[in-house]
Amino acid sequence: MERRRLCKLLGIEHPIIQNGMPWVANAELAAAVSSAGALGFISPNAGMAPDGDLVENLREQIKKIKLLTHKVFGMNLSLDMPHIDELINVVMEEGVPIVTMGQGNLALYTGALKDAGITVIHAVSSARHAKAAEAYGADAVIVQGYEVGGSIGSEELPTVVLVPQVAGAVDIPVLAAGGIADARGYVAALALGAEGVQIGTRFMVTHECIAHSKVKEAIIDSVDNGTVVVGRRFPHTRLLKNQLAEKLLDMEASGASEEKLRAYLEGGKAREALLEGKVGQGEIYCGAEVGLINEILSAAEVVESLVEGASAIIAKLK
């Protein structure tokens, strides 16, 4: 099957990768996912204190995961993060095998990372961006549909529409992201032309994830319309519905400027929510699939449920 090409490229058993979610995707979670045969990713700011050193935090996370697993792992880099040049250098110095990148000019760093022997995957939200990623030398692309949590493309194209268009536009492997939390979504992504999937929110609600227990409870308690998109005057973001999200929507509706909206979000509100449990007043990045998540599992159980569930679904379809 085509997805074997992706597994060979990444050195994994199952074509499932865990999103390197800001603040919560640490070495322990990534190691658990990778040890289960999928591919775990770390975020540079995972578990970092409010006054922490981002570059040193990244280095510590890399060193830790090397002690936790012998399996391959990856690093998620958002190019709008501070000290991005230093972060890139650490990734190369520490021999991180795989990097996903988004939120910036991806052409700037792709060549240097590949010259260092690193597999590079670009996150894209349109077929045009996917073609550009392929031209820059990306080894694969993650197609982020409108359903993804956190930053999303301004094109607002849903996964079911976007994935087949990208799959038909490029020759490199395509991973689908957005709205996928179980085996049904996994199989659907493969049917649309993806060779694998990236999953975030489902892995946030696992025992290994350091997201605060109140955050996990809030996701489990959510229903089908439990997320909203804010920031249509600046980078679109999908958040769990809470007081902060509702306030942002009210501000946007009343014509608040981009400056006022950004000012309201200052002060580490995402970290306070995700790590400290301030679920009402903080940003909780979640995908639209929150209504499909109803229990806390281990990372290995999530991978197992995806793989075994997909096999059963595919067998029924034959």
C-alpha positions as CSV (number, residue, x, y, z in Angstrom):
1,M,0.0,0.0,0.0
2,E,1.1,3.6,-0.7
3,R,1.4,4.4,3.0
4,R,4.4,2.0,3.2
5,R,6.4,4.7,1.4
6,L,5.8,7.1,4.2
7,C,6.7,4.6,6.8
8,K,9.9,3.8,5.0
9,L,10.7,7.5,4.7
10,L,10.1,8.2,8.5
11,G,11.4,4.8,9.8
12,I,8.1,4.0,11.6
13,E,5.7,1.0,11.6
14,H,2.4,2.9,11.4
15,P,1.8,6.1,9.3
16,I,0.5,8.1,12.3
17,I,2.3,11.1,13.7
18,Q,1.5,13.0,16.8
19,N,1.3,16.7,16.5
20,G,4.1,18.6,18.3
21,M,1.5,20.7,20.2
22,P,2.8,23.9,21.9
23,W,3.5,23.6,25.6
24,V,2.3,20.0,26.0
25,A,4.2,17.9,23.5
26,N,7.2,16.9,25.6
27,A,9.7,14.1,25.5
28,E,7.6,11.7,27.6
29,L,4.6,11.9,25.2
30,A,6.7,11.8,22.1
31,A,8.6,8.8,23.4
32,A,5.4,6.9,24.2
33,V,4.0,7.5,20.7
34,S,7.2,6.5,19.0
35,S,7.6,3.4,21.2
36,A,4.1,2.4,20.0
37,G,5.2,2.3,16.4
38,A,4.0,5.7,15.4
39,L,6.0,9.0,15.4
40,G,6.1,11.3,18.3
41,F,7.0,15.0,18.1
42,I,8.3,17.5,20.6
43,S,7.5,21.2,20.9
44,P,10.4,23.5,21.9
45,N,8.4,25.1,24.7
46,A,7.0,21.9,26.1
47,G,6.6,22.2,29.9
48,M,8.7,25.3,30.0
49,A,8.4,27.7,32.9
50,P,7.1,31.3,32.2
51,D,10.6,32.7,32.5
52,G,12.3,29.6,30.9
53,D,15.0,29.6,28.2
54,L,13.4,28.3,25.0
55,V,16.6,27.2,23.4
56,E,17.8,25.3,26.5
57,N,14.4,23.8,27.0
58,L,14.5,22.4,23.5
59,R,18.0,21.0,24.1
60,E,16.8,19.3,27.3
61,Q,13.8,17.8,25.7
62,I,15.9,16.3,22.9
63,K,18.4,14.8,25.4
64,K,15.5,13.4,27.5
65,I,13.8,11.6,24.6
66,K,17.0,10.0,23.6
67,L,17.1,8.4,27.1
68,L,13.4,7.4,26.9
69,T,13.3,5.6,23.6
70,H,15.6,4.3,20.8
71,K,12.9,4.9,18.3
72,V,12.8,7.8,15.8
73,F,11.2,11.0,16.9
74,G,10.6,14.5,15.5
75,M,10.6,18.2,16.4
76,N,7.8,20.6,15.5
77,L,9.1,24.1,14.7
78,S,6.8,27.1,14.2
79,L,8.9,29.6,12.3
80,D,7.3,32.6,14.0
81,M,8.7,31.4,17.4
82,P,11.4,33.6,19.0
83,H,15.0,32.6,18.5
84,I,14.2,30.4,15.5
85,D,17.7,30.5,14.1
86,E,19.1,29.2,17.5
87,L,16.4,26.5,17.6
88,I,17.3,25.4,14.1
89,N,20.9,25.2,15.1
90,V,20.1,23.1,18.2
91,V,18.0,20.7,16.1
92,M,21.0,20.2,13.7
93,E,23.6,20.0,16.5
94,E,21.6,17.4,18.5
95,G,20.8,15.3,15.4
96,V,17.0,15.4,15.4
97,P,16.0,13.0,12.6
98,I,12.7,14.6,11.5
99,V,11.4,18.2,11.6
100,T,8.0,19.6,10.8
101,M,7.7,23.3,10.0
102,G,5.0,25.8,9.6
103,Q,4.0,29.5,10.1
104,G,6.6,31.3,8.0
105,N,8.9,31.2,5.0
106,L,9.6,27.5,4.9
107,A,12.1,27.8,2.1
108,L,14.6,29.6,4.4
109,Y,15.6,26.6,6.4
110,T,14.6,23.5,4.3
111,G,17.9,23.3,2.5
112,A,20.1,23.6,5.6
113,L,18.1,21.0,7.5
114,K,18.2,18.6,4.6
115,D,22.0,19.1,4.2
116,A,22.3,18.1,7.8
117,G,20.5,14.8,7.0
118,I,17.2,15.8,8.5
119,T,13.9,14.7,7.0
120,V,11.8,17.9,6.5
121,I,8.0,18.0,6.4
122,H,6.1,21.2,5.7
123,A,2.6,22.0,7.1
124,V,0.4,23.4,4.3
125,S,-3.2,24.6,4.0
126,S,-3.6,24.7,0.2
127,A,-2.5,22.8,-2.9
128,R,-0.5,25.9,-4.0
129,H,1.5,25.8,-0.8
130,A,2.0,22.0,-1.2
131,K,3.5,22.5,-4.6
132,A,5.8,25.2,-3.3
133,A,6.9,22.8,-0.4
134,E,7.7,20.1,-2.9
135,A,9.7,22.6,-5.0
136,Y,11.7,23.7,-1.9
137,G,12.7,20.1,-1.3
138,A,10.3,19.1,1.4
139,D,10.2,15.3,1.9
140,A,6.5,15.3,2.7
141,V,3.6,17.6,3.5
142,I,1.0,17.7,6.3
143,V,-2.3,19.0,4.8
144,Q,-4.0,21.0,7.6
145,G,-7.7,21.2,7.0
146,Y,-9.9,23.8,8.6
147,E,-10.7,21.4,11.4
148,V,-7.2,21.5,13.0
149,G,-6.6,23.0,16.4
150,G,-4.4,26.0,16.9
151,S,-3.3,28.0,13.9
152,I,-5.2,27.2,10.7
153,G,-5.0,28.4,7.1
154,S,-7.0,31.5,6.0
155,E,-8.3,29.5,3.1
156,E,-10.7,27.7,5.4
157,L,-10.7,24.5,3.4
158,P,-11.9,21.4,5.2
159,T,-9.8,18.3,5.3
160,V,-12.2,16.2,3.1
161,V,-11.9,18.8,0.3
162,L,-8.2,19.7,0.7
163,V,-6.5,16.4,1.0
164,P,-7.5,14.9,-2.4
165,Q,-6.5,18.1,-4.2
166,V,-3.1,18.1,-2.6
167,A,-2.6,14.4,-3.2
168,G,-3.3,15.0,-6.8
169,A,-1.0,18.0,-7.0
170,V,2.3,16.6,-5.6
171,D,4.4,13.5,-5.8
172,I,5.7,13.5,-2.3
173,P,3.9,11.8,0.6
174,V,0.8,13.6,2.0
175,L,-0.4,13.4,5.6
176,A,-3.9,14.5,6.5
177,A,-4.6,16.6,9.6
178,G,-7.7,18.1,11.0
179,G,-10.8,16.5,12.6
180,I,-9.1,13.0,12.9
181,A,-9.5,11.3,16.3
182,D,-10.3,7.7,15.6
183,A,-10.0,4.9,13.1
184,R,-12.9,6.2,11.0
185,G,-11.1,9.4,10.4
186,Y,-7.9,7.6,9.8
187,V,-9.4,5.4,7.1
188,A,-11.3,8.4,5.6
189,A,-8.0,10.2,5.2
190,L,-6.4,7.2,3.5
191,A,-9.4,7.0,1.1
192,L,-8.9,10.7,0.3
193,G,-5.4,10.1,-0.9
194,A,-3.3,10.7,2.2
195,E,-0.5,8.2,3.1
196,G,-0.8,8.9,6.8
197,V,-2.3,11.2,9.4
198,Q,-1.2,13.7,11.9
199,I,-3.2,13.8,15.2
200,G,-3.1,16.3,18.0
201,T,-6.0,16.6,20.3
202,R,-6.6,12.9,20.7
203,F,-3.0,12.6,21.9
204,M,-3.5,15.5,24.3
205,V,-6.0,13.5,26.2
206,T,-3.6,10.7,27.1
207,H,-2.0,9.7,30.4
208,E,1.4,10.7,29.2
209,C,0.5,14.2,28.1
210,I,1.3,16.9,30.6
211,A,-1.8,19.0,29.7
212,H,-3.5,19.8,32.9
213,S,-6.2,17.4,34.1
214,K,-8.8,20.2,33.9
215,V,-8.0,20.6,30.2
216,K,-8.4,16.9,29.5
217,E,-11.7,17.0,31.4
218,A,-12.9,20.0,29.4
219,I,-12.2,18.2,26.1
220,I,-13.9,15.0,27.2
221,D,-17.0,17.1,28.3
222,S,-17.1,18.9,24.9
223,V,-19.7,18.2,22.2
224,D,-19.7,18.4,18.4
225,N,-19.6,22.2,18.4
226,G,-17.1,22.5,21.2
227,T,-14.6,24.6,19.3
228,V,-14.6,28.0,17.7
229,V,-12.4,29.8,15.2
230,V,-11.1,33.2,16.4
231,G,-8.7,35.7,14.8
232,R,-10.0,36.3,11.4
233,R,-8.2,39.7,11.5
234,F,-4.9,38.0,12.3
235,P,-3.8,34.3,12.1
236,H,-6.9,32.1,12.4
237,T,-6.9,29.9,15.5
238,R,-9.3,27.1,16.5
239,L,-9.8,27.0,20.3
240,L,-11.9,25.1,22.7
241,K,-15.0,27.1,23.6
242,N,-14.5,28.9,26.9
243,Q,-14.8,32.4,28.4
244,L,-11.7,33.6,26.6
245,A,-12.8,32.4,23.2
246,E,-16.3,34.0,23.6
247,K,-14.6,37.3,24.7
248,L,-12.5,37.2,21.5
249,L,-15.5,36.6,19.3
250,D,-17.4,39.5,21.0
251,M,-14.4,41.8,20.5
252,E,-14.1,40.8,16.8
253,A,-17.9,41.3,16.3
254,S,-17.6,44.8,17.8
255,G,-14.8,45.7,15.4
256,A,-11.8,45.5,17.8
257,S,-8.5,46.2,16.0
258,E,-5.8,43.5,15.5
259,E,-3.7,45.4,18.1
260,K,-6.4,45.1,20.8
261,L,-7.1,41.5,20.0
262,R,-3.4,40.7,20.3
263,A,-3.0,42.7,23.5
264,Y,-5.9,40.7,25.1
265,L,-4.0,37.5,24.4
266,E,-0.7,38.7,25.9
267,G,0.6,37.3,29.2
268,G,1.0,33.6,28.5
269,K,-2.7,32.7,28.4
270,A,-2.1,29.5,26.4
271,R,0.5,28.2,28.9
272,E,-1.7,29.1,31.9
273,A,-4.6,27.1,30.4
274,L,-2.7,24.1,29.1
275,L,-0.2,23.7,32.0
276,E,-1.9,25.4,35.0
277,G,-5.5,24.4,34.3
278,K,-7.0,27.9,33.9
279,V,-9.5,26.5,31.4
280,G,-11.8,29.5,31.4
281,Q,-9.4,32.3,30.9
282,G,-6.8,30.7,28.6
283,E,-6.3,29.6,25.1
284,I,-6.8,25.8,24.6
285,Y,-5.8,24.8,21.1
286,C,-8.1,21.9,20.0
287,G,-9.3,20.4,16.8
288,A,-13.0,20.2,15.8
289,E,-12.9,16.5,16.7
290,V,-13.3,17.1,20.4
291,G,-16.8,15.6,20.4
292,L,-15.2,12.3,19.4
293,I,-13.0,12.1,22.5
294,N,-14.6,10.7,25.6
295,E,-11.9,9.1,27.7
296,I,-8.3,9.3,28.7
297,L,-6.1,6.6,27.1
298,S,-2.5,5.8,27.0
299,A,-0.6,6.9,23.9
300,A,-0.1,3.2,23.0
301,E,-3.8,2.6,23.3
302,V,-4.6,5.5,21.0
303,V,-2.2,4.1,18.3
304,E,-3.5,0.5,18.8
305,S,-7.1,1.7,18.5
306,L,-6.3,3.5,15.2
307,V,-4.4,0.7,13.7
308,E,-6.7,-2.2,14.7
309,G,-9.9,-0.1,14.1
310,A,-8.7,0.8,10.6
311,S,-8.0,-2.8,9.7
312,A,-11.5,-3.8,10.8
313,I,-13.1,-1.0,8.9
314,I,-11.1,-1.7,5.7
315,A,-12.0,-5.4,6.0
316,K,-15.7,-4.6,6.2
317,L,-15.4,-2.4,3.1
318,K,-14.0,-5.2,0.9
